[in-house]
């Protein structure tokens, strides 16, 4: 078993602090000094590892949705599987979720908006294509994204009390039929 190098630990701490800051405050209000203070390092270390605030932001936006093989999921279970996957991701550690950073930032930052489009074009659409075929996936991926990102917006960023109050199992139970209707509509 190898132990992580100190530089890897520092870089990880910086990225975690940056994601938390960007998620909480957006790109414009996040500073290198604040990220460094959260990571308990000197600001020069942030610059050493990432070069600039823009490059740090770009690194913080790296998103792997870790989608399961949707082609192996029975069609009737696909909607619940998708909702459950995203709820589990966000419930695990929302402060460290680059997807929430993207969602918060994409509205005001073109770099984040472009990355969000890229994530869904390169990860969601192909995963759906494995389950639905390329034509249906192309027609539904955007609406699936709208429903799942709407959930993230209302539960994790806006923290609307009725949505926050729902246990994860209830979220899946209530949203899966809406997603099923979207998937069946094409």
Secondary structure by P-SEA (a helix, b strand, c coil): cccccaaaaaaaaaaaaaaaaaaacccccccaaaaaaaacccaaaaaaacccaaaaaaaaacccccccccccccccaaaaaaaaaaaaaaaacccccaaaaaaacccccaaaaaaaaaaaaccaaaaaaacccaaaaaacaaaaaaaaaaaaaacccccccccccccaaaaaaaaaaaaaaaaacc
